[in-house]
């Protein structure tokens, strides 16, 4: 589990996060949502430790992330996997080498053992047999899967995904969501996903954290979204007239059934 | 304002160097990366170094031969002057100024590109000390191979001087070789290697610094690359003077 306590972050005069206290649970996908500029990416980077907070704390289980020295922080980071918005796959390395890189850096496994683990990870994301191809030779959706395979290679306890659906068609987005959800449940990982995708919210949102103007505006799960009377949530999720009508119809149907 | 800015960059540069000198996560990975950089910086620069060096030697010899004209200075001095000017100044300084352009801009663009594509963030999150992994092998490789390139440059410059004076018949083979063997001061060779190592350190560390801290898009990356070359060139000239002061 990851917990934040009164987390604040300012860049000069720009007060981006204004005291966010929340929890992200193990074994389920935790989604951070909010409009552009709400502070989602800053919160994610604070959780990973890429930014230092102006105020407040981030706890990984009971460990205060920002009280650790460099070596201890490195040990924690080795338990973290991250899927970047742009995938951040190393262009000069093949898919297999990309996935193998964390093992090359941190383990004493033999080449055969590492290759076996690479194959396992590629199988996990249904991408067997593309070890020798380069990131530029595979599609955006495949790159996302390779990014997930690399994030999973050291069997992380914590997985962070920054906009995993950006640039993907709806069908591939759902496949990626399902894949992340499966890996999270199977491996009991604390997964934090920063997303704009409403399909993800309604599909895998077991714990949804809504940010607005740097504050925690709402927190709940996908089953509470439809009936919540939080105006901020409804304005964000059901922003278009079409979606609002859809929600009203869904509520009517549900009440009729009740 | 300018002084504050300079102090800011100096502090950040020193801090980055301090971070880059730390225990490798895995020695074999650093060794492999150092070898790759030696190949890229060393082998990749041989052709340009040979090209500029042969012309430097040829121009130096032709100009000096012209200035000697009908004076009473013996013509074998051409070999002597080409040798000393090449070893003391031309080979280390001109070679490193050219390498600052070729290697320096390349390093700044490579690391800056990695910063922009979030490769550095990805490595940080994996637990890699990126300052050490991305910068230390490049500095070690450069400090090792650039003095070799400078030695090759000095040798080729002297051959260039030979080609431009002996082949057309300005002086004889014997006179040129006599010049090369006259008044030799071994300390100048030592000075050449000191300069080469210091310049190699400066051009790689400054270029890596510029790339590592790049922010923004392609325009900023281009600016970082240009700054890497300009700052490296200026500091190479400043340190050239300081080394000359100290070692002569």
Interface residues (C-beta under 8 A of the other chain):
Chain A: X48 X50 X70 X74 X75 X77 X78 X80 X81 X82 X84 X85 X86 X88 X90 X91 X101 X102 X104 X105 X106 X154 X160
Chain B: X25 X26 X29 X117 X118 X119 X121 X122 X124 X125 X126 X127 X128 X129
